[in-house]
Amino acid sequence: MSCPGNCVCTSKGAVMCVGHTITDIPKPLPVHTYQLQLNDTNMNVINEQSLANLDLLLRVSLTHSHLHTIHPRAFHIAPQLKSVKLSSNDLSTLPARVFSPLTTLEELHLNGNQLETIGLDMFKGLVELLILDLSWNKLSSPASDVFNGLTNLNFLNLGRNSIKKLPSTIFRSLTKLRQLLMYNNELEVLEAGIFDGLVNLEELKIHHNQIKSLPPQVFWSLRNLKILTLSSNRLQAIPEKSFYHMPKLTKLTIYNNPLLSLPDQLMGQMPDMRELYLYGTNLTTVPGNLFANMSGLLSLNFHLNDKLNELPSDLFCCLPNLEKLSLKFNDLRYLHPQLFSKLTTLTILILNNNKLESLAENIFQGLGELFSIDLKNNHLKNLPGDSFLSNTRLRSLTLSGNPWDCTCSITGIAKWIRYNEHVVLDRDDALCHSPKYQLLRTIGSLREEEFNFCDATTVNSYFPTQSDLHASAKPFHTISTSGQTSVVASTTIPPTATSTTTQGATQQVIILTTTPTTKPPALHTKILSTSLQTLTTTPPDEEFLLATETPSTLYMSPPFYDKLVIEQGPEFVHHNLHRGWVYVWFLPSDTTLAGLLMFSHILLVAAGLFLIVAAMYSMYRLSKTMDELKAEHAHNTG
């Protein structure tokens, strides 16, 4: 058996030749060659005799070789061919009926060339053709009867051309076609009845076109269709009942269309539907029955709709087999408590990057198979402590990027996180945003004892609230009772602050009462069983505030002791506990003075840098002068 140079020949009859030195089909080839592959050659023409003496050849492939010409009788001497592949060449035209002698041809690949037109009788006589690939060419308007006679065709690829319009009868003879690909063209409309003859079609891909509207009932004849891609077009609306009579559909994509609304009747019975992609639209809401006929749906990608702000409460009522639900990057602010109640098989729930401000306590109740929940980058301030108690299989939860409010309302979820740290994957980034004394603490670091005061009788806070700190403060003044002097800090919101004392010299209580114009947030405190010390002498000379309800009980907030609270207001506040007294220090803060000090600091730094540079320059000049003097001295003495 002989094998030409630059070729590899197998004993079974397959030959592969590669190299720029090849300008024609190498000769001689083994007589039993049935498959010939030529790749990356310098063969520009298939001559009339190129395929001579290859009577057993069934499959020929010439790719990536800059082929630009085929002799009109090139295939007359090889009518037995079953497959011809001429992909990725420079063919811009084809001789009329050049393939007609190949009456038993089953595969013809012309993709990746420069073809602009196809002759009317180009495929005449190819009655056994099963696969025709014309993708990656420059076709713009194929003739209406170009595919006539291809009655056995199973696969037709017209993708990645420049087709702007297709005649309504172009596919009428392709009754056995199973796959039709027309993606990445410039189609603006689909003619009514264009798919009527494709009764056996299983896959239709028309994504990445410029289709602005669909004819009513255009897909109704496709009763065997399993995959339909309409994504990345220009659809603003879809006609009513467009997807009826498609019971075998398993995958539907209509994402990246500027859809404004969907009709109440859109989807027919689709029990075999497994994947649905509906994202990148202008929808603000959808009909409540949109997914009602998709009982077999496993994955629903309903995300990246930046105007979608409302979901009907029964939207997911009829998806008993759904495993993955993605609602990320929408504009959702509220979810109905029963929205997910019927999704008992759900394992992945993606809700990140919405504007959710709160979630109902039982919204995840009954989702026993839930494995992953993504809640990051919302507007959540707290969650009920038992939100995830029924999700026993939960192994992945993300909470970062939310403005968590680490006051009493956070205690439940904080406790859950402490006991389930392994579940919260971003626990180190789930940070408190308020109040300011908890700023940047992780929720998981909050301890139970910090919130002991939350469970007791509540009283109004007698410590300054945030609004108090932003209001002006009156100077400290003294009130004398029974020959004793007490110092009281009086603040205005503009409420009035008064102080009263009990009669008698052995016990004294100072009570601060305020009447704000707007009700300040209540601080829930625990009643501590601490007896008030008997005051027989004047309190220390430090400025302080002691607030109580009765002479016998002292209300205090344990987590606040010895903590410095810096507010962006008129003062800094430091609470201190000493011998039963709570001291509150008010240190005036003047923004003008602070600005002056900052300016002075910058000025001093700049002056220092200038002096350093000046000193370095002086040293340089002094060194240079010394060198000149030495040189002059050496010259004079020489």
Disulfide bonds with the S-S distance in Angstrom:
Cys3-Cys9 1.99
Cys7-Cys17 1.96
Cys406-Cys432 1.90
Cys408-Cys454 2.02
